């Protein structure tokens, strides 16, 4: 960061952020792009792949989510995937250009009997040379510590919306529950992936409130996913009004300004964005995406189309820096031996609840 680079702040007010969101569009995007260039190569985008390792029958009542057991969306519940299947998916993701592999389970929080399988997944995926990320619901301090010890790089736990609007979306866990999980992740030494969902009926102040909450955390999330609601029939939000695409781009731009050194991820909803809208998001400071045909249970642009878009825009995937010390090579070999000894492990019972 140069001496004239934008200062990283943790004292934003809702009024300040509203003012940014209401700037003339061209001025806002220019400001965001200027901040972006101070911290990142403007033509590199970090690429991740997300795999659902346990789908459906979640006891939470998040009104946007087809995995909630409270709603009939036609989604079939699935077992926790066998470890070898997860590793195969991770290997394929790496071959398609992903540098980070994210694994998500539809749980309120992981049960004790699930943790050995989850921890082994982390070790095996990490041994492929990929960054690892998981989203498993709420974590206590012990669970966070176990995941960190296994080598998990990132933990995803979104705030979803502002604290003021939160009870309109979720009633089965509190806003503080989410903040406590983020605190446990930080204490364990993992990096944080935390953002929200736009287009759930929130107003401008709610979007500002969410961004303020994220930017005023003691340490900014290293990854900030900005999702656009994917309306799924059977969920309470399936008839909500569409979000103005320019309001979404504005949110990306303000996230970039508030959290200059974070990766801002263009996340769920890309399937409904044309190439021009995605290009505007990259211009506004988005520099991370999910590759692949599915994002948990909803559609996502295919990797081949993403590669074509990158080529048209002159964008290249961000490369993860990897070190190859003797200690790391020994550790990777030990993990491989451990995997061969435990590869028979799999979860063989459909989970009805966490």
Residue pairs with C-beta under 8 A, 6 or more apart in sequence:
1 38
1 39
1 261
2 38
5 38
5 39
5 260
6 35
6 38
6 257
6 260
8 220
8 259
8 260
8 261
9 215
9 258
10 215
10 216
10 217
10 218
10 220
11 216
12 211
12 212
12 215
12 216
12 258
13 212
14 205
14 208
14 209
14 212
17 208
17 211
17 212
17 215
17 254
17 258
18 204
18 205
18 208
20 28
20 253
20 254
20 257
20 258
21 28
21 204
21 207
21 208
21 250
21 251
21 254
22 204
23 31
25 246
25 249
25 250
28 250
28 253
28 254
28 284
29 249
29 253
29 280
29 283
29 284
31 253
31 257
32 252
32 253
32 254
32 256
32 257
32 284
32 285
33 42
33 283
33 284
33 285
35 256
35 257
35 260
35 285
36 42
36 256
36 260
36 285
36 287
38 260
39 260
39 261
40 287
41 318
43 313
43 314
43 315
43 316
44 287
44 315
44 316
44 317
44 318
45 282
45 286
45 287
45 288
45 289
45 310
45 315
45 316
45 317
45 318
46 99
46 100
46 263
46 265
46 287
46 288
46 289
46 317
46 318
47 97
47 98
47 99
47 100
47 288
47 289
47 290
47 291
47 306
47 317
47 318
48 98
48 99
48 100
48 101
48 102
48 133
48 265
48 288
48 289
48 290
48 291
49 89
49 90
49 93
49 96
49 98
49 100
49 101
49 102
49 290
49 291
49 292
50 102
50 103
50 104
50 290
50 292
50 294
50 295
50 296
51 81
51 86
51 89
51 90
51 93
51 101
51 102
51 103
51 104
52 78
52 104
52 105
52 106
52 294
52 296
52 297
53 80
53 81
53 86
53 103
53 104
53 105
53 118
53 121
54 78
54 79
54 80
54 81
54 105
54 106
54 107
54 347
54 351
55 67
55 75
55 76
55 77
55 78
55 106
55 296
55 297
56 67
56 69
56 75
56 76
56 77
56 78
56 106
56 297
57 67
57 69
57 77
57 106
57 350
57 351
57 352
57 353
58 65
58 67
58 68
58 69
58 106
58 107
58 108
58 354
59 69
59 108
59 172
59 353
59 354
60 68
60 70
60 108
60 137
60 170
60 172
60 173
61 68
61 70
61 170
61 171
61 172
62 68
62 160
62 169
62 170
62 172
63 168
63 169
63 170
63 200
63 235
63 236
63 237
64 169
64 197
64 200
64 229
64 230
64 232
64 235
64 237
65 71
65 235
66 73
66 75
66 232
66 234
66 235
66 297
66 298
67 75
67 106
67 296
67 297
68 235
69 352
69 353
71 234
71 235
71 236
72 234
73 232
73 233
73 234
73 235
74 233
74 234
75 297
77 350
77 351
77 352
78 350
79 347
79 348
79 349
79 350
79 351
80 105
80 114
80 117
80 346
80 347
80 351
81 347
82 346
82 347
83 117
83 120
83 121
83 124
83 339
83 342
83 343
83 345
83 346
84 343
86 103
86 121
86 124
86 125
87 121
87 124
87 125
87 128
87 339
89 101
90 101
90 124
90 125
90 128
90 130
91 128
93 101
93 130
93 291
93 292
94 101
94 128
94 129
94 130
96 291
96 292
96 303
97 291
97 303
97 307
97 317
98 130
98 291
98 292
99 130
99 131
99 317
99 318
99 319
99 320
100 130
100 131
100 132
100 133
100 153
100 154
100 320
101 125
101 128
101 130
101 131
101 132
101 133
102 132
102 133
102 134
102 135
102 154
102 156
102 193
102 290
103 121
103 125
103 132
103 133
103 134
103 135
104 134
104 135
104 136
104 156
104 296
105 114
105 118
105 134
105 135
105 136
105 137
107 114
107 136
107 137
107 351
107 354
108 137
108 138
108 172
108 173
108 353
108 354
109 136
109 137
109 138
109 139
109 140
109 143
109 354
110 118
110 136
110 137
110 139
110 143
110 354
111 354
114 347
115 143
115 146
116 345
117 345
117 346
117 347
118 134
118 136
118 147
119 146
119 147
119 150
120 338
120 339
120 342
120 345
122 132
122 134
122 147
122 150
122 151
122 152
123 150
123 151
123 335
123 338
123 339
124 335
124 339
125 132
126 132
126 151
126 152
126 153
126 335
127 332
127 335
127 336
127 339
129 320
129 322
130 320
131 153
131 154
131 320
132 151
132 152
132 153
132 154
133 152
133 153
133 154
133 155
133 156
133 193
133 223
134 147
134 152
134 154
134 155
134 156
135 155
135 156
135 157
135 193
137 157
137 354
138 157
138 173
138 177
138 178
138 180
138 181
139 147
139 155
139 157
139 181
139 184
139 185
140 184
141 184
141 187
141 188
143 184
144 155
144 181
144 184
144 185
144 187
144 188
144 190
145 188
147 155
147 188
147 190
148 188
148 189
148 190
152 190
153 190
153 191
154 190
154 191
154 192
154 193
154 222
154 223
155 185
155 190
155 191
155 192
155 193
156 193
156 194
156 223
156 225
157 178
157 181
157 182
157 185
157 192
157 193
157 194
158 178
158 194
158 195
158 196
158 197
158 225
158 227
159 166
159 175
159 178
159 179
159 194
159 195
159 196
159 210
159 213
159 214
160 166
160 169
160 170
160 178
160 196
160 197
160 200
160 210
161 168
161 169
161 196
161 197
161 200
161 202
161 206
161 209
161 210
162 202
162 205
162 206
162 207
162 208
162 209
162 210
162 213
163 175
163 209
163 213
164 205
164 206
164 209
165 200
165 202
165 203
165 206
165 209
166 174
166 175
168 200
168 201
169 200
182 192
182 194
182 217
185 192
186 192
186 218
186 219
191 221
191 222
191 223
192 217
192 219
192 221
192 222
192 223
193 221
193 222
193 223
193 224
193 225
193 265
194 214
194 217
194 221
194 223
194 224
194 225
195 214
195 221
195 223
195 224
195 225
195 226
195 227
195 255
195 265
195 267
196 210
196 214
196 225
196 226
196 227
197 227
197 228
197 229
197 268
198 207
198 226
198 227
198 228
198 229
198 243
198 247
198 248
198 251
199 228
199 229
199 240
199 242
199 243
199 248
199 269
200 229
200 237
200 240
201 237
201 240
201 241
202 210
207 247
207 251
211 251
211 254
211 255
211 258
212 258
214 220
214 221
214 224
214 255
214 258
214 259
215 258
215 259
220 259
220 261
220 262
221 259
221 262
222 262
222 263
223 262
223 263
223 265
223 288
224 255
224 259
224 262
224 263
224 264
224 265
225 265
225 267
225 268
225 288
226 248
226 251
226 252
226 255
226 264
226 265
226 266
226 267
226 286
227 267
227 268
227 269
228 243
228 248
228 268
228 269
228 270
228 272
228 273
229 237
229 240
229 243
229 268
229 269
230 268
230 269
230 271
230 272
230 298
230 299
231 237
231 238
231 239
231 240
232 238
232 298
245 273
245 277
248 269
248 277
248 281
249 277
249 280
249 281
249 284
250 284
252 264
252 266
252 281
252 284
252 285
252 286
253 284
253 285
255 262
255 264
255 285
256 264
256 284
256 285
256 286
257 285
263 287
263 288
264 285
264 286
264 287
264 288
265 286
265 288
265 289
265 290
266 278
266 281
266 282
266 286
266 288
266 289
267 289
267 290
267 295
268 295
268 298
268 300
270 278
270 289
270 290
270 295
270 300
270 301
271 298
271 299
271 300
271 301
273 281
275 309
275 312
278 309
279 309
279 313
282 313
282 315
287 318
289 306
290 300
291 300
291 303
291 306
292 300
292 302
292 303
293 299
293 300
293 302
293 303
294 300
301 309
309 315
310 316
310 317
